[in-house]
Amino acid sequence: MMATEVVGAILAGGLARRMGGGDKGLVRVGGAPILGHVIERLAPQVDAVMLNANGDPTRFADFGLPVLADSIQGYPGPLAGVLAGLEWTAANRRQARFVVTAAGDTPFLPRNLVALLVGAAEGERADMAVAASGGRSHPVFALWPVALAEPLRRAIVGEEIRKVDTFTARYRVATAMFDDQPIDPFFNINTPEDLAEAERLWERGRS
């Protein structure tokens, strides 16, 4: 499986209620928007990057990425973002067989995310792969076959499935393990306290 067969989809469609609303990805850590860190780390690993976000797409114009809103109304959660990534890839990158999804609020995203997900899927001959660290699974960080777009749409719309794990349980899923020391690469920012911790981690990483 070649890297050119993988598209990166960054999920930034959340409502950020615990941060007082707005876009978590535009909040700054280490002097740059969180989303900028995510893009800088993910882009070299994939053939193309798209952003899933709802509302006015022009607020992300500085990043120069295609921005696709959920095609299913009512903020049905991360699965709608996954679907947006799969459908965008099917329409715009027809040579790509896989999409790797990542959350837009994780400034320490692993630089080997795609390689380890692909390796896990190939090694276990699985349909897809999910990242894990520190004894926890991170279902939003996953390798998805583009061919799952139609089954996923049916599951969300027809069956009202909302949890990622509920859908992926239907398939053979490999787990890619990531080291959580000295920093868990999947540390995500949900609250002002998380933001302060991210700044501390950023400074520690620089030193």
Helices and strands as residue ranges (DSSP letters): G 3-5, E 6-11, G 17-19, G 24-26, E 28-29, E 32-33, H 34-42, G 43-45, E 48-52, G 57-63, E 67-68, H 78-92, E 98-103, H 113-123, E 128-133, E 136-145, G 146-148, H 149-158, H 164-168, E 173-178, H 192-206
